[in-house]
Amino acid sequence: MKDWIAGADRLSPWPQATVVVAGLGTSGFAAADGLLDLGARVVVLDESDSPVNTEKATVLEMLDATVRLGPGATATLPAEADLVVTSPGWRPSAPLLAQAALRGVPVWGEVELAWRMSLPDRQVPWLAVTGTNGKTTTVGMLESMLTAAGLRTSAVGNVGRPIVEAVLDEVTYDVLAVELSSFQLHWTNSLSLHSAAVLNLAPDHLEWYADAAGWPPGVTDPMAAYAADKARIYSRVRNSCVYNVADLATEHMVEDAEVVEGARAIGFTLGIPGPSMVGVVDDLLVDRAFISQRRDSAVELAKLADVVPYAPHNVENALAAAALARSFGVPPPAVAQGLQRLRIGDHRIQTVAERDGVRYVDDSKATNPHAAAASLAAFDHVVWIAGGQAKGTSFDDLVAEVAPRLRAAVLLGVDRHVIADALARHAPEVPVNVLDTGDHGAMQQAVEWAASRAVPGDVVLLAPGCASKDMYTDYAARGDAFAAAVARLSG
């Protein structure tokens, strides 16, 4: 290993280094391309030799990368490796990464690589968001607010576009709106963000964190390991650590964080904010954090009506985005304009139809129990469509919380019985239909049964609380199947 790798930046002698890129997904391809641009010797390894990967490999090989695809390609770490850049989903116990750890070869993610590539001469402030739920929506809101303020920005990271692309872009950005997952944060070690927010913390991805090889010292269970990775976002923050007043875990993360001297803790709340908080007064989103008279006054940022679609958890998203934007000097009118101009993507509490007084709402993006609970809390009477891949999570707390809202529930997917058992324990009076079929026709059956149980004023809500890949390519395909099934309802 080259001694300079530990402190490497964009101007380091990359042509001397051999970098192994583990995985040829979106972030892996971007990382390999960026490293080749710096002159590094790049070896890309992936177990899949799919047509998409083969096409990517052809492009990278034309740029002088070495690419190995197919079963067994990632079994052995090349002897010449000085650095491994891993795709975010790889567990620390993966053979390639375990060999790197034994040999003392550093392992970074694409996010860490992007940060290093921005130093020392292309550094752009990052405003970053993590949390179990709401990340993509919040980053979209933040990007819209920054744009409304006249700033050149881009939404990057887990939201879709790799950060490496933005860092090496010919465009010079004023600021980046960055979505970071726990997997991405796990493989970081030097980020020093302008400001960062943790929206919430609830069990998710516990099957990934069952891998004790990735637990930090003193951590003894998967949930604590997951939380520790989320908390990494606050390390070395320079301006503002934004936390959820209603979620004490996020506040404790701020209290425990090693930040740059002068960084502030900024809370967001659906209640009346205290000093150094943003919150809600009557029908207004207000700021008591980034004004000089915050001890006894507040400034209006936007109206509740500007938050579309309206739901309590979406107001929290808007407040978190506003806090990050204000930490960067965005004026209050731009916060409101950003919310007003924003159009949230499909499959997020999206009304797809209304028939005979019943609304049909697609929240396929609710891929864990915490997200499903937030979605269910937005409506008074719900026929719930749920199920899929539970990822090792429990539905007991969710069902106990929302049971009074449930008119009925219909369950599908590989882990449907996990939810059925929770309903039997905590809401035995709620009618439940557990569908045995595992094909795409299950969604049509679910919608038809839900429609038969709903009465005027009810909402038939797809809020699965689970991942989708047992039956669908992704949550969007599942939401599309729901909308198509609703459209096929007779009458």
N, C-alpha and C positions, 0 to 999 in steps of 0.2 A: 504494500500500500504506500502511496506517495504521502509524505508527511504533510504537505500543504493542503491535502484534501479537507482536513478538519476545518480549516478556515477559508475554504475556497470561495471565490466570487467570479464574476464574469471575466475579469482580466487575469485570472490565474492561468498557468501554462497547461491548458487542457490538451493540447496535442501530445503531451507526455502520458496522458491517462487512458486507461481502458475502462470503460463504463459498461456494465451489464444492465440492460433495461429488461425488467421482468414483466412481461405482459404487453400485448400489442393492441390494447383497446385505445380509446380516444386519448387518454392521458399518456399512455405509453408511446404512442406514435408521436405525439407532440414533444415528449421528453427526448425521444431519440432524434427527432428532427432538430430540436434546439441544441442538443449536444454536438451533433454533426456540424451545425453552424459555427460552434465554438472551436471546431477542429479536433474534438475527442475521437478516439477509436471506440466505436460503439458496437456492442454485441447484443442483439435482441433475441429473447427466448420466449416462446409461447407454445403451450400444449396443443393449441388448436391450429389446424391447417385449413381452415375454412376459406372459401373463395375471397371473402373480405380481407382476411389476414394475408392471404397470398398476394392480393393486389397491393396491400400496404407494403409487404415485404419487397416486392418488385421496385417500388418507389424508393425505399430506403437503401436497397442494394445499389441502385443507380447513383446514390450519394455516398457510396463506399462503406455502408454499414454491413456487418455480418448478421444474417438472420437465420435462426434455426426454428423450424415449426414442426409440430406433430408430437404424438405421444412420446414421452421421455425427454423432450427437448429441455425441460427445466429441472431435470433430476440432478445435474451436477453443475456446480459453480465453476466457471472457467478459472484456471490457475492464475491467469494474468489479471484478474479483476482487481481494480483499485477502488471501485465504488459500485454499489447496486442502487438503481432507481426502480422502485417497485410500484406496481399498480395498487390502488388503495384497497382493493378487496382481498389482497393476499394476506393470509394469516402469518404471524411470526414463526409458526412451526412448519411452514412450507419448507421442503428440503433445501431449496436454493437459499432461502433467507436464514435458515438454521445454520447452514454451512458458512454463510457470511459472518454470522455472529461468532461462531467458533474460531474463525480465522481473523477476527478483528477488522473485517471489511465494513466500512460504514454503509448503512442502508438509509436512503432518503426516499420520500415520495415526490411526485411531480410538483407539489406545492412548495416543499423545501427547495427543490431545484429552481423553481421560478423565483423564489425569494433571493437565492444566491445569485441568480442571473441578473437580478435588478441592481445588484451592488457592484461597484460603488457609484456608478455613473448614470444609472437609469432608474434610480429609486423613485417610485411613485407611492404616495400614501395609500394604504389599504384600510378600508372600513369593512370589517368582516363579521359574519353572522354564523352561529351554529345553534344547536338545540335539537331536541328530538323531533319537533314539528314546527312548521311555519317558515323554514329557512328560505325556500325558493320564493314564496310570496313576499317575505320581508325584503329580500335582496332586490326583487322587482320594484317594490315601493321605493327603496333607497335609490336605485338607479334613476327612477323617474323624478324623484326630488332633486337629485344632483343635476340632472339634465335641465330641469326647470330653472335651476339657479345659473344656468349658462356654463356649466362645467363640462369638460370633455371626459366622459367616463365610459365604462363597460361593465356589465355583469359577468363575472367569471367564476371559475372553480367548479364546485359540485353542481352548479346551475346549468352547466353544459359546456361552455367554452373553456378549454384549459388555460390556466394562468400563464403558462410559458408562452403561449401564442401572443397574449396581450403584452407581455414584457418585451418580446422581440418584435412587436408590431412596428411598422414605420410610423404609425400615429403616435404622437406624444400625449399621453393622458394626464389630466390633472389629478385624478383620484380613481381608484378601482373599488367597485362594490363586489365583495368576495363572499361566496357561500362555501363553508367548510364542513364536511362531514366528520364524524369521529374517526373513521378510517383514515381520512386524509391527515387529520391532526396527529394521529398516532405516529406517523412517520415524519414529523417535524421536530426541529430542535433549536432553531435560531430566529424564528419569526419575531419581529418587533413592530406590531401593528400600530397605526395611528389610534384607532378605537376598535373595540370588539364588543359583541353582544352574545350572550347565551339566553335564548328565548325561554327555554323550559328544559326539564329533565324528567324523563320517564323511561321505563324499561323498553328497550328496543335492541335488535341485533345481538341479543344475548348469546345466540349460537356462535357468533364470531368471537365473542369475549369469553367463551368457555375454554378458550385456548390459553392456558396459564403461562405459556412461554412469553406472552406479550404483556403480562401484568407488571406494573412498576413495583419497586420495593415497598413492602408494607401493605399491599393490596391483597385481599383474600377471597374475593368473589367477583363474578363477571360484571355485576352492576357497578361495583366500585371501580373496576377497570374502565368501563364505559364512561363513567363520570370523570375519571381522571383524564381521559383523552379529551373530553369536551373542555375541561378546565384549562388545557394547554393554550387555548386561544387567548387567555388573559396574560400569559407570561410576557413580560417586557413591553406591555402596552404603554404608549407614550402620552395619550391624552385622556381617553374615557373608557371605563369598563362599565358597560350597560347590562343591568341585571333585571330580573322579573321580581318585583316586590312580593307577588303572590306565591313565588316558588323559592323557598328559603335555600334550597340547594344551590341555586345560581348566586345568591348573595354570599353564601359561604365560600364559593369558588373565588369571588372577588376578594374576600377577606384574606384568603390564603395565598393569593397570587403575588409573585415577585414582579412588581411593575417598575417602570421608570419613575424616578422621583417627580412628583407633581401631578401624576395621573389621578383622575377623579373617579369615584364610584357614582354612577347615575342610575337611578331606579326608574322603572316604568310601571304604572298601575292603572287599573280601571277605576280606581277611586280618586278622591281629591289628593293631588300630589303634595308632598312636603318639599322643603327646600332640597335642591339637587335631584329633583325628580321631574318626570313628565307624566301627565295623567289626564283625567277627565273632570270637567266642571260643567254641570248641566249638559248641554249638547255640544260642548266644545272640547277639542284636544288642546291642552295648554302646556306651557313650558315654565317650570320654576328652577331650571338647572343652568341655562345658558344666558341668563340676564343678570345685570348688576344688582337689581333690587329683589333678588329671589327670596329673601327672608320674609317679605311681606307683600309680594305681588307676583303675578304671572302674566305671560303674554299668550295670546291666542295663536295657535298653529293651524288649525283646520276645524271643520265641523264634523260631527259624527256622520252626517249624511254624505261626506266626501269618501267615507270608507265603504267600498263596494267590492264584493257582496258584504252586507253587514252581518256580523256575528261577533260575539264577545272576543273570541280568540283572534279574529281578524283585526279588531281594534287594537289588541295587544301588539300584533305584528306592526301595525301602522305607528304605534307609539315607539316601538323599538327602532324602527327605521327613522323616525323623526329625531330621536335622540342621537343616533349616529350622524345623521345629516347636520344637525345643529352643532355637534362637536367639531364639524369641519367648517363651520361658519355659514351654513346655508341659511338665508333669511326666512322668517316665518311665511311670507307669501308663497315662496317656492315649495314649502312643505305641502300647503294646501293644493297648489297647482299640480304638484307631482301626483297626489292622490286622485285628483279629479281627472287627470289625463290617463291614468293607468287602466289597463284592461287585463285583469287576472286571467291566466291561461285556463284552458278547459280542465274539467274533472276536479275542480276545487269548489265545493258547495255551489254547484252550477245547476240552476233549474233548467231541465230539458223539456218539460211539458207540464201542462195543467189540464186535468180531465175530470169533469164532474165534481169540481171543488177540491180535488186532490192534487197536490204538487208532487212532482217526481224530481228528485234532486240527486245529482251525481257528485259524490265526493270520493271517487275511487282513489284519490291521492291520500286518503286517510289509511295509511298502511300499517298502523300499529294501534294498540288500544287507547293510548293517550290522544291521538288524533281523532279517533272515532268518538271518544267521549266528548271532545270539544265540538265536534260536528253535531252530535245528538243533543247537546245542551243548547243549540241554537233554535230548537223547535220544541213545541209543547207536546204534540202527539205524533208518534212516529211508528210506521211499520218499517222495521229495520232489515236490510239485506246485508249479510256479513259473511265472512269466511275467506279462506285461502291458506297461506303459509303463515303460521303464528310466530315463527322465529323464536320459539322458546319462551314467549311472554304469557302472562296470565290475564284473564278477563274478569276475574272476580271483583276487583275494585270498580271497574267500568260498569258492570251490570248492577252492582249494588247502588251505584250513584245514579244511573239513568233509568232504573226499573220503573219509576212512576210515569215516565214519558212513553213507555213502550206499549203500543197497541198490539203488536205481534212481532215475530221475528222469523225470517226464513234464512237458512244457513246452507252454504255450499262450500266446496273446496276441500283440500286434503285434511285440514285441521278443524273442520266444522264441528266435530264433537267436543273440542276444547271449549268452544263458545257454548255449545248446547249444555255441557256439564255446568258451566258457570250460571247459565240461566236457570237450570234446575235447582241449583243451590240458593240463588239469591232472588229469583223472580219466577217462582213455580206457577204463578197465576197467569203468566204471559203465554199465549198460544205460540208454539214453536213448530216449524216444519223443517226437518233435516233432510235435504235432498241427497239421495244416494248416487245419482249420476255424476260423473266427473267430466262430461264433455261440454261443449259450448252450448248445447241445448239447455243446460242447467239454468243459465241466466234467464232464458225465456220462461221456464217454469217458475223461477223465483219471482219474476215481475208479475206474472199472471196471478200467482197465489197472493202476493202482497196486495195487488189491486183488489182482489176479492175480499180482503180483510179491512181495507181502508174505508173511512167514511169522510164526507165533506169536512174540510178543515184539517185533515191529516196530511202528513208528508210521508211519502214512500222514499226512503233514504238509503242509497248505496253508500255505506261508510264501512268498508270491510274490516278494518282493524287488522288487516293481514296483507302480506305481500301477495303478488298475483301470479307468479311464474309457475305455479302448479297447473294452471289452466290457460294462461294468456302470456303473450310476449312481454307485457308490461302493464302498469296501472292504466295507461291511456287506452290500450286495447280493451281492457275490462270495462272502462267507462263507456267506450263506444258500443260495446255489446249491450250494456244497460240501456243506453239511449235508443239503440235499434229495437230492443225488446219492448220498450215503452211505445215506440212508434207503431209496433205491430199489434198493440192491444186493440181488440175489436171496438168499434165505435169511436 
